[in-house]
């Protein structure tokens, strides 16, 4: 209330507060108007209207007389006509002082240089105690999944399930896989997610039973050989990913995913192409050799991705074990087929 009254008193006209002071001000205004109207104009006999704006423009301000030298040594016209040099904004000055395009940290200098410093050295040199412990969990879970898959294959080979088309248990394995991927360790119990992992690996082993039974008929030594070669190849790519520069394998994500799409297309096309067709050997070779190369590279990629995700806060060892289990299974299947073909020759 008092603030509003004070503002109203300040905004009140001067002549209502001090008439004695306002009167000379009005007479001075009339004198200036009379003087301004007597000034010669371009049109003869024309009388210029007296406005407050004209009077204010003709009144010297801040001690600068019109056309006369001021105490600062400049005329009023010089002061009014002098242009203020444009000032560059902080953003424009930062852009001009930034490094050229293409240089490291050109867009985000501090972030880019920090990331470059963090990415220096090999992946093995950057392993922390937490990362090592997480990797132990992942590889222990992977070994348990391989054992469950082997048990599923043995159970299927000892029962009539081995005569079932592998496409059926393969599709059934997608159900626990999707359940595992769409659950989180923070929202679901570990027992539920571990059961989904065991169901996925077990059904994957059942899907491999017909191929294993056929390989054992060709030669009993093929399955152990394929397992040893797959383990050696898996370990070699894991060591390669650890000895590679930190995060170097992560840039392979998009090309590898494109290779998976090509591999799926070749596999689907081979289902509809007759064996006698000239396209069948090509599609079969792409699916066999291309898939072996692709999933071998995926081992290195998934290893560094696992480490990077753990450093970003994702410590779900079951999901990381699923990625590596899929790589191991795909490599083992193709090596087994190659060994079977060599034995038949």
ZIHU-V705571 format. One record per backbone hydrogen bond with DSSP energy under -0.5 kcal/mol. NH is the residue of the N-H (numbers start at 1). CO is the residue of the C=O. E is the energy in kcal/mol with one decimal. If there is no record, write none. Layout:
# ZIHU-V705571
nh/co/e
NH/CO/E
NH/CO/E
This chain:
# ZIHU-V705571
nh/co/e
5/1/-2.0
6/2/-2.1
7/3/-2.1
8/4/-2.0
9/5/-2.0
10/6/-1.8
11/7/-2.1
12/9/-0.6
16/13/-0.5
17/13/-0.7
17/14/-0.7
18/14/-2.8
21/18/-0.7
22/18/-1.8
23/19/-1.8
24/20/-0.6
25/21/-0.9
26/22/-1.8
27/23/-2.1
28/24/-2.4
29/25/-1.6
30/26/-1.9
31/27/-2.3
32/28/-2.2
33/29/-2.1
34/30/-2.3
35/31/-2.2
36/32/-2.4
37/33/-2.1
38/34/-1.3
39/36/-0.7
44/42/-0.5
46/43/-1.5
48/46/-0.6
51/49/-0.7
55/51/-1.9
56/52/-2.5
57/53/-2.0
58/54/-1.8
59/55/-0.6
59/56/-0.5
61/64/-0.5
64/61/-1.4
65/63/-0.7
68/65/-1.4
70/74/-1.1
73/70/-1.8
76/65/-0.8
79/75/-2.0
80/76/-2.4
81/77/-2.2
82/78/-1.0
93/89/-2.3
94/90/-2.0
95/91/-2.1
96/92/-2.2
97/93/-1.8
98/94/-0.6
103/100/-1.8
106/103/-1.6
112/108/-2.9
113/109/-2.1
114/110/-2.1
115/111/-2.6
116/112/-2.3
117/113/-2.1
118/114/-2.2
119/115/-1.9
120/117/-0.8
123/244/-2.4
124/242/-2.6
126/122/-0.9
127/124/-1.2
132/128/-2.1
133/129/-2.1
134/130/-2.1
135/131/-2.5
136/132/-1.9
137/133/-1.7
138/134/-2.3
139/135/-2.6
140/136/-2.0
141/137/-2.4
142/138/-2.5
143/139/-2.3
144/140/-2.0
145/141/-2.3
146/142/-2.3
147/143/-2.1
148/144/-2.3
149/145/-2.4
150/146/-2.3
151/147/-2.2
152/148/-2.4
153/149/-2.2
154/150/-2.4
155/151/-2.3
156/152/-2.2
157/153/-2.5
158/154/-1.4
159/156/-1.0
162/156/-1.3
162/159/-1.5
163/160/-1.4
164/161/-1.4
168/165/-1.7
169/165/-0.7
170/166/-1.6
171/167/-1.9
172/168/-2.1
173/169/-1.8
174/170/-0.5
174/171/-1.0
175/171/-0.5
175/172/-1.0
176/172/-0.7
177/173/-1.4
178/174/-2.6
179/175/-2.1
180/176/-2.1
181/177/-2.2
182/178/-2.0
183/180/-0.9
187/184/-0.8
188/184/-2.0
193/189/-1.7
194/190/-2.7
195/191/-2.0
196/192/-1.9
197/193/-2.1
198/194/-2.4
199/195/-2.3
200/196/-2.2
201/197/-2.3
202/198/-2.4
203/199/-2.3
204/200/-1.9
205/201/-1.9
206/202/-1.9
207/203/-2.0
208/204/-1.1
209/205/-0.6
209/206/-0.9
212/208/-2.4
213/209/-2.5
214/210/-1.9
215/211/-2.3
216/212/-2.2
217/213/-1.3
218/214/-1.5
219/215/-2.6
222/219/-1.5
224/220/-0.5
225/221/-1.8
226/222/-2.8
227/223/-2.1
228/224/-2.4
229/225/-2.7
230/226/-2.3
231/227/-2.2
232/228/-2.4
233/229/-2.6
234/230/-2.6
235/231/-2.5
236/232/-2.2
237/233/-2.2
238/234/-1.8
239/235/-2.4
240/236/-2.3
241/237/-2.1
242/238/-1.5
243/239/-1.9
244/240/-1.1
246/119/-0.6
246/121/-2.0
248/245/-2.1
250/247/-0.6
251/248/-0.6
252/249/-1.6
253/250/-1.3
256/252/-2.4
257/253/-2.1
258/254/-2.2
259/255/-2.0
260/256/-1.8
261/257/-1.8
262/258/-2.0
263/259/-2.4
264/260/-2.4
265/261/-2.2
266/262/-2.4
267/263/-2.2
268/264/-2.5
269/265/-2.4
270/266/-2.0
271/267/-0.7
271/268/-0.7
272/268/-0.6
272/269/-1.0
273/269/-0.8
277/274/-1.2
280/277/-0.6
281/277/-0.6
282/278/-0.5
283/279/-2.6
284/280/-2.8
285/281/-2.3
286/282/-2.3
287/283/-2.3
288/284/-2.1
289/285/-2.1
290/285/-1.1
290/286/-0.5
291/286/-0.7
292/288/-1.8
293/289/-2.2
294/290/-2.5
295/291/-2.5
296/292/-1.4
297/293/-1.9
298/294/-1.6
299/295/-1.0
300/296/-0.9
301/297/-2.2
302/298/-3.2
303/299/-1.7
304/300/-1.8
305/301/-2.4
306/302/-2.2
307/303/-1.7
308/304/-2.6
309/305/-2.8
310/306/-1.9
311/307/-2.0
312/308/-1.3
313/310/-1.4
314/309/-3.0
315/313/-1.0
317/315/-1.1
320/316/-1.5
321/317/-2.0
322/318/-1.8
323/319/-1.8
324/320/-1.8
325/321/-2.2
326/322/-2.2
327/323/-1.7
328/324/-2.4
329/325/-2.6
330/326/-2.3
331/327/-2.2
332/328/-2.5
333/329/-2.4
334/330/-1.8
335/331/-2.4
336/332/-2.2
337/333/-1.9
338/334/-2.3
339/335/-2.5
340/336/-2.0
341/337/-2.1
342/338/-1.9
343/339/-2.0
344/340/-1.8
345/341/-1.3
